[in-house]
Amino acid sequence: MKLGIVGLPNVGKSTLFNALTNAGAQAANYAFCTIEPNVGVVAVPDKRLDALCDMYNPAKVTPATIEFVDIAGLVKGASQGEGLGNKFLSHIREVDAIIHVVRCFDNDDIMHVDGSVDPQRDIETINLELILSDAEILQRRIDRTTKAMKGDKSLGAELAVLEKVREALDNGICARAVDLTDDEKEIIDTVALLTSKPVIYACNMSEEDFSTNIDSNARYNAVKALAAEEGSQVLPICAELEAQIAELDKDEKEMFLSELGIETGGLDLLIERSYDLLGLMSYLTVGQPEVRAWTIKKGTKAPQAAGKIHSDFERGFIRAEVVSFDVLMECGTMQAAKEKGLVRSEGKEYVMQDGDIVLFRFNV
């Protein structure tokens, strides 16, 4: 899973990326500091792994991961190649979802490319560039489909969907905000539009506003209203604060957050929201050699989940021995869960659940 961190220059993208990954991406007070995308792989927070490690004392623990890509700042005119627009658009096309960092803080020492802080305007600037790029790509597809219809009238339904989305783009509406049926979404997914990618708006606030003034923050509320219109998510965050927290060890981090009255760090929430945004979940495998979380789509059946470990597991699938994490914790040991008849034997049609602890039986 790959998530692109995007936004205008100097909104805190690279600072947030550094905090997420401790990768040390350059962060400076001038436009286009990030030219080539920085890439970092981040563990998905999962307290269940800590509990299972206490139970099994494994030689190795492997969490689920997300890949974050810090992409060059976009400016007005990017769809026509302004700034690093063409590079930006090529990089963002490769990601599964977008973390759109929006500046919601005042700081006279940090320049803003438009001279003032207005998150709604900034979002509209970037969305417009993505819409213009999508409209061009979609029009090419419409032209090809129209031409192909001369020999295949069955393409009429596909053409109608393409034109429906093109009309929305012409009216400044992102593709993800267009009301489509599942069948229509399948057609649009073949075009790989930038504005159809799911989005989390990360509202980058000052430390003071983030600690004391989130709900009454006018800029944050403006972004919330915009996100609601297009079905996107929004998350308040303070990149500078998260950068400080990222340098602390686990105990110091918990103490620091407690002093601020914050239960969960913004980065952990961002990762969890990103994971959920793409409809993903984890099942777990346990043992003394390794405790591991495996990423699958919600709705995945047992054989396909087994295939995440090895293709032979899916090909020769016999059954899955399953117990939920909560049940295992209540029983104390896997043996106790088995003695109580709580470890289930599931077949090929079983739909995996988040937190399932599984042993796959297979034969090849």
Salt bridges, closest charged atoms under 4 A:
GLU36 OE2 - LYS87 NZ 2.81
ASP46 OD1 - ARG48 NE 2.90
ASP50 OD2 - LYS250 NZ 3.74
GLU67 OE2 - LYS2 NZ 3.65
ASP70 OD1 - LYS13 NZ 3.51
ASP106 OD1 - ARG219 NH2 3.02
ASP114 OD2 - ARG121 NE 3.76
ASP122 OD2 - HIS112 NE2 2.85
ASP122 OD1 - ARG121 NH2 3.01
ASP134 OD1 - ARG93 NH1 3.99
GLU136 OE2 - ARG140 NH2 2.73
GLU158 OE2 - ARG141 NH2 3.16
ASP170 OD1 - ARG166 NE 2.77
GLU184 OE1 - LYS164 NZ 3.52
GLU230 OE2 - ARG176 NE 2.94
ASP268 OD2 - LYS253 NZ 3.58
ASP276 OD1 - LYS298 NZ 2.78
GLU290 OE2 - ARG292 NH1 3.94
ASP312 OD2 - HIS310 ND1 3.79
ASP312 OD1 - ARG315 NH2 2.58
GLU321 OE2 - ARG319 NH2 3.30
GLU321 OE2 - ARG361 NE 3.03
GLU346 OE2 - ARG344 NE 2.83
GLU349 OE1 - LYS301 NZ 2.48
ASP354 OD2 - ARG48 NH1 3.27
